[in-house]
């Protein structure tokens, strides 16, 4: 009798099903075993052991997003530069095309880098990279939990 062999895809599929089963069984067991006794103190907002200040809808400085977008732009540039460098370093390919490929690839990559550098200069000149400190606003929020409730925890 011929035994069927398991392909690489079959092995990966078994690991995926095993992982999913492990997660589902673990979460189900945790749901069944853990105690469920909510109270007012457990349902309050928790910020690293500190009383909450203000609303959770805080204002973020837009500069965070602009810096993140510029970071992603240059990460994508690296993703394009690495394969270019690997192919450009292929001596057999360059010599087989009589250096036409090398000249084309070099000019193409310089154009790519110049376009990205112009975008960075534009962002810099427009002031998108200037970091201005936001004005701190104090809150007049009063917690509903009295501070005496925490006295026994400070020992």
Buried (B, 14 or more C-beta within 10 A) or exposed (E): EEEEEEEEEEEEEEEEEEEEEEEEEEEEEEEEEEEEEEEEEEEEEEEEEEBBEEEEEEEEEEBEEEBEEBEEEEEEBEEEBEEBEEEBEEEEEBEEEEEEBBEEBEEEBEEBEEEBEEEBEEBEEEEBEEEEEEEEEEEEEEEEEEEEEEEEEEE
